[in-house]
Amino acid sequence: MTIASTTPRPRGANHRREVTAMKKKLQRLLQLSLSPGARRKTQFNGPLLDQKREDVFLTMHRIGFIR
């Protein structure tokens, strides 16, 4: 028997319950992610950015991309 020859099963109440449960889980997840308490403000770290920029410049200079 191949996959193409199988007939689809009718979706019953069990399928509807699974879909409803998954929708509720997704809604809860979205509500948590959109709440103001879930978002954390990150502080900008200027010295770290400068250090990373210098590291990248030095690496590119050493491999010959920048002269």
C-alpha positions, 0 to 999 in steps of 0.5 A: 500500500502506498501513501497515495492510495490511502484514504484520509480519515475523517477528522473527529472530536479528538482532532478538534480538541487537539487544535483547540488546546494548541490554539489556547497554548499559543494564545497564552504564549503570545500574551506572555510575550506581549506583556510589559513585564516580559520585555527586559530593557538591555543597556547599551554598552558602548565600550564593548561595542568599540572593543568588538569593532577594533577586534574585527578591524584587526582580524580583517587587517591581519587576513588581508581584507583591509590594508 
